[in-house]
Amino acid sequence: MIDQGKKNILGVWVNAVDYEAAVDKIITAARDRRPMGISALAVHGVMTGALDAIHRYRLNHLELVLPDGQPVRWALNWLHGTGLPDRVCGPDTMIKVCERAALEGLPIYFYGSRQSVIDNLSKNLCDRFPKLIIAGSQPSRFRQVSPEEKQEIITQIRESGAAITFVGLGCPRQEVWAYEYCQELAMPVFAVGAAFDFHAGNLPKAPEFLASIGMEWFFRLMQEPRRLWKRYVFLNPLYLWMFTLQWLRLADYDPQEAIPPAQEMRYG
C-alpha cells in the first residue's frame, strides 16, 4: 500500500496513493459515516484548478484527489519522487470500491447522468457483484438547483441509507458537487465522471496499452471529437509547459493562492 499524502502539481493538491490505499480510505470513511470529497483528476481536471483560483480552492479542499492519467502520475514521480507504479484510474477505482462495498454490505447511491444510463449501470454492477446494495439514484437535473432543491437531494440520499455516493456530472461540475454536498451528506462522495457511461456500456474504455503510455486522451478524443477537441488541443500542451516550469523551478504554483467561492454553484 502506498500513501504519501498530498503533493503539489501546478498548485493543485494530488494524493500520492495507489489503488489499495485509495479504496481503503474510501471504505473506512464509509464505515465511519465520515464526509470525504473524492475525485480522480487527469490532465484536464488538474488544469481546471491550475487556471481557476476559485475552483483550485474547491479541489484543494477535497479529502482525496486521485492521480488519474499517466501524465499526472508522471508529474508526481518526477516532481516529488513518489515512485508510484501506476495511475489510479477513476472508473477502475469505482469498480474496486463497489466490490468492497458489496463484500461489506455498504449501500451505494448514484447521482447524475440520465436515468437510462443509471439503469444500465445498476444492472451491470449488480450482475458483476450480486451482493451490491444500491440504495437509490437520481439523474441529473442538468441545471442549477435552488437551496430548497439542494436540501431535497441531500434528504433523499441520507434517507436512502447509502454509505457512499457516486457522482457523474462531468468535470468540473462533479467536483463542485462533491465539494458542496459531502459535508452535509456525511459520507464519501466520489466524482467519477465518465465511469457511469463506461460501466453502463455506453462508451468504450481505452485499450490498456494506450492508457499505459499516457494516450488515453487520444482514444477519448476519437470517440467524442466535437465535445473534447478543445479540452485536449489547448490544455494538454499548456499542462506540459506549466509542468516543465515547475520541474525546472522556474515557476512556483502555490496551492494556498486560491480564492474561496463567494456563493454555491448548486449544480444538479
C-alpha positions as CSV (number, residue, x, y, z in Angstrom):
1,M,0.0,0.0,0.0
2,I,1.3,3.4,-1.0
3,D,0.1,6.6,0.7
4,Q,2.5,9.5,0.7
5,G,0.0,12.3,1.3
6,K,-0.8,15.2,-0.9
7,K,1.7,16.7,-3.4
8,N,1.6,19.9,-5.3
9,I,1.0,19.7,-9.1
10,L,0.5,23.1,-10.7
11,G,-1.0,24.4,-7.4
12,V,-3.4,21.5,-7.0
13,W,-3.0,19.0,-4.2
14,V,-3.0,15.4,-5.6
15,N,-2.7,12.4,-3.3
16,A,0.3,10.1,-4.0
17,V,-1.6,6.9,-3.4
18,D,-2.1,3.5,-5.1
19,Y,-5.4,1.7,-5.6
20,E,-5.2,-0.2,-2.4
21,A,-4.7,2.9,-0.3
22,A,-7.4,4.8,-2.1
23,V,-10.0,2.1,-1.8
24,D,-9.1,1.6,1.9
25,K,-9.5,5.3,2.6
26,I,-12.9,5.4,0.9
27,I,-14.3,2.3,2.6
28,T,-13.0,3.3,6.0
29,A,-14.8,6.7,5.7
30,A,-18.0,4.9,4.5
31,R,-17.9,2.6,7.6
32,D,-17.3,5.6,9.9
33,R,-20.0,7.7,8.1
34,R,-17.4,10.4,7.7
35,P,-17.6,13.1,5.0
36,M,-15.0,12.7,2.2
37,G,-14.9,14.5,-1.1
38,I,-13.1,12.5,-3.7
39,S,-12.2,13.0,-7.3
40,A,-9.8,11.3,-9.8
41,L,-8.1,14.0,-11.9
42,A,-6.4,13.5,-15.2
43,V,-4.7,16.4,-17.0
44,H,-8.0,18.3,-17.8
45,G,-9.1,18.1,-14.1
46,V,-5.8,19.4,-12.8
47,M,-5.9,22.2,-15.3
48,T,-9.4,23.3,-14.2
49,G,-7.8,24.1,-10.8
50,A,-4.5,25.4,-12.2
51,L,-6.3,28.0,-14.3
52,D,-9.1,29.0,-11.9
53,A,-8.2,30.1,-8.3
54,I,-11.8,29.6,-7.1
55,H,-12.0,26.0,-8.4
56,R,-8.5,25.4,-7.1
57,Y,-9.9,26.1,-3.6
58,R,-12.6,23.5,-4.1
59,L,-10.2,20.9,-5.4
60,N,-7.7,21.6,-2.6
61,H,-10.5,21.1,0.0
62,L,-11.4,17.6,-1.2
63,E,-10.1,15.0,1.1
64,L,-8.9,12.6,-1.6
65,V,-7.7,13.6,-5.2
66,L,-6.5,10.6,-7.2
67,P,-3.8,10.7,-9.9
68,D,-6.0,9.6,-12.8
69,G,-4.0,9.5,-16.0
70,Q,-0.3,8.7,-16.6
71,P,0.8,12.3,-17.1
72,V,-0.4,13.1,-13.5
73,R,1.3,10.1,-12.1
74,W,4.5,11.0,-14.0
75,A,4.3,14.5,-12.6
76,L,4.1,13.1,-9.0
77,N,7.1,10.9,-9.7
78,W,9.2,13.5,-11.4
79,L,8.4,16.4,-9.2
80,H,8.2,14.6,-5.8
81,G,9.9,11.2,-6.3
82,T,6.8,9.3,-5.2
83,G,7.7,6.2,-7.2
84,L,4.0,5.4,-8.0
85,P,3.9,2.2,-10.1
86,D,0.6,3.1,-11.8
87,R,-2.1,5.7,-12.1
88,V,-5.3,5.4,-10.0
89,C,-8.0,5.5,-12.7
90,G,-11.4,6.8,-11.5
91,P,-13.5,4.2,-13.3
92,D,-11.3,1.3,-12.1
93,T,-11.3,2.7,-8.6
94,M,-15.1,2.8,-8.7
95,I,-15.2,-0.9,-9.6
96,K,-12.9,-1.7,-6.7
97,V,-14.9,0.4,-4.3
98,C,-18.1,-1.4,-5.4
99,E,-16.5,-4.8,-4.9
100,R,-15.5,-3.9,-1.3
101,A,-18.9,-2.3,-0.7
102,A,-20.6,-5.4,-1.8
103,L,-18.5,-7.6,0.5
104,E,-19.0,-5.3,3.5
105,G,-22.7,-4.6,3.0
106,L,-22.2,-0.8,2.4
107,P,-25.1,0.6,0.3
108,I,-24.2,2.9,-2.6
109,Y,-26.0,5.7,-4.3
110,F,-25.8,7.2,-7.9
111,Y,-26.3,10.8,-8.7
112,G,-26.1,12.3,-12.2
113,S,-26.3,11.4,-15.8
114,R,-29.6,10.2,-17.3
115,Q,-32.0,7.7,-15.9
116,S,-31.3,5.2,-18.8
117,V,-27.6,5.3,-18.0
118,I,-28.2,4.8,-14.3
119,D,-30.5,1.8,-15.0
120,N,-27.8,0.1,-17.2
121,L,-25.1,1.0,-14.8
122,S,-27.1,-0.5,-11.9
123,K,-27.9,-3.7,-13.8
124,N,-24.3,-4.2,-14.9
125,L,-22.8,-3.7,-11.5
126,C,-25.3,-5.9,-9.7
127,D,-24.7,-8.6,-12.3
128,R,-21.0,-8.3,-11.5
129,F,-21.4,-8.0,-7.8
130,P,-24.6,-9.8,-6.7
131,K,-24.3,-8.7,-3.1
132,L,-24.0,-5.0,-4.0
133,I,-26.8,-2.9,-2.4
134,I,-27.9,0.1,-4.5
135,A,-29.8,2.3,-2.0
136,G,-31.1,4.7,-4.7
137,S,-30.3,7.0,-7.5
138,Q,-31.2,10.4,-9.0
139,P,-30.5,11.5,-12.6
140,S,-29.0,14.9,-13.2
141,R,-31.4,17.9,-13.5
142,F,-29.0,19.5,-16.0
143,R,-29.3,22.9,-14.4
144,Q,-28.5,24.8,-11.2
145,V,-30.9,23.9,-8.3
146,S,-32.4,26.1,-5.7
147,P,-31.4,25.9,-2.0
148,E,-34.7,24.1,-1.3
149,E,-34.0,21.6,-4.1
150,K,-30.4,21.0,-2.8
151,Q,-31.9,20.1,0.6
152,E,-34.3,17.7,-1.1
153,I,-31.4,16.0,-2.8
154,I,-29.5,15.7,0.4
155,T,-32.5,14.4,2.3
156,Q,-33.3,11.8,-0.3
157,I,-29.7,10.5,-0.3
158,R,-29.5,10.4,3.5
159,E,-32.8,8.7,3.9
160,S,-31.8,6.0,1.4
161,G,-29.3,4.6,3.9
162,A,-26.4,5.0,1.4
163,A,-22.9,4.9,2.7
164,I,-21.2,6.1,-0.5
165,T,-22.4,8.4,-3.2
166,F,-21.0,8.2,-6.8
167,V,-21.5,11.4,-8.8
168,G,-21.4,11.5,-12.6
169,L,-21.9,15.1,-13.8
170,G,-18.7,15.6,-15.8
171,C,-15.6,17.7,-14.9
172,P,-15.7,20.3,-13.3
173,R,-19.4,20.2,-12.3
174,Q,-19.0,16.9,-10.4
175,E,-16.1,18.3,-8.3
176,V,-18.1,21.3,-7.4
177,W,-21.0,19.0,-6.4
178,A,-18.6,16.9,-4.2
179,Y,-17.2,20.0,-2.5
180,E,-20.7,21.5,-1.9
181,Y,-22.5,18.3,-0.8
182,C,-20.1,16.0,1.0
183,Q,-20.1,17.7,4.4
184,E,-23.9,17.6,4.7
185,L,-24.2,14.1,3.4
186,A,-21.5,12.8,5.9
187,M,-20.2,10.1,3.6
188,P,-17.7,9.6,0.8
189,V,-18.9,11.5,-2.3
190,F,-16.9,10.2,-5.3
191,A,-16.9,12.3,-8.5
192,V,-16.4,9.6,-11.2
193,G,-17.4,11.3,-14.4
194,A,-17.3,9.1,-17.5
195,A,-17.3,6.0,-15.3
196,F,-21.1,6.0,-15.4
197,D,-21.1,5.7,-19.2
198,F,-18.2,3.2,-19.2
199,H,-19.8,0.8,-16.8
200,A,-23.2,1.3,-18.3
201,G,-21.8,0.1,-21.6
202,N,-22.4,3.4,-23.5
203,L,-18.7,4.3,-24.0
204,P,-15.7,2.0,-24.6
205,K,-12.7,2.4,-22.4
206,A,-9.3,3.0,-24.0
207,P,-7.1,-0.1,-24.5
208,E,-4.8,-0.6,-21.6
209,F,-1.7,-0.2,-23.8
210,L,-2.8,3.3,-24.8
211,A,-3.6,4.2,-21.2
212,S,-0.2,2.9,-20.0
213,I,1.7,5.3,-22.4
214,G,-0.4,8.3,-21.5
215,M,-2.5,8.3,-24.7
216,E,-6.0,7.5,-23.3
217,W,-6.9,11.1,-24.1
218,F,-6.3,10.4,-27.8
219,F,-8.7,7.4,-27.7
220,R,-11.4,9.5,-26.0
221,L,-10.8,12.3,-28.5
222,M,-11.5,9.9,-31.3
223,Q,-14.7,8.8,-29.6
224,E,-16.1,12.3,-28.9
225,P,-14.2,14.8,-31.1
226,R,-16.8,17.5,-31.1
227,R,-17.1,17.6,-27.3
228,L,-13.5,17.1,-26.3
229,W,-11.2,18.6,-29.0
230,K,-10.8,22.0,-27.2
231,R,-10.0,20.3,-24.0
232,Y,-7.1,18.3,-25.4
233,V,-5.8,20.5,-28.1
234,F,-5.3,23.5,-25.8
235,L,-5.0,22.1,-22.3
236,N,-2.5,19.2,-22.9
237,P,0.3,21.4,-24.3
238,L,-0.4,24.0,-21.6
239,Y,-0.1,21.3,-18.9
240,L,3.2,20.2,-20.3
241,W,4.5,23.8,-20.4
242,M,3.4,24.6,-16.8
243,F,4.7,21.2,-15.6
244,T,8.1,21.9,-17.2
245,L,8.3,25.3,-15.5
246,Q,7.5,23.7,-12.1
247,W,10.0,20.9,-12.7
248,L,12.8,23.4,-13.6
249,R,11.8,25.5,-10.6
250,L,11.1,28.5,-12.9
251,A,7.5,28.8,-11.6
252,D,6.1,28.3,-8.1
253,Y,2.4,27.3,-8.1
254,D,1.3,27.8,-4.6
255,P,-1.8,25.8,-3.5
256,Q,-2.5,28.5,-0.9
257,E,-3.1,31.0,-3.7
258,A,-6.8,30.1,-4.0
259,I,-10.0,32.0,-3.6
260,P,-12.9,30.6,-1.5
261,P,-16.2,30.6,-3.6
262,A,-18.4,33.6,-2.8
263,Q,-21.5,31.5,-3.3
264,E,-22.5,28.0,-4.1
265,M,-23.0,26.8,-7.7
266,R,-25.5,24.1,-6.7
267,Y,-25.3,22.0,-9.8
268,G,-28.0,19.4,-10.2
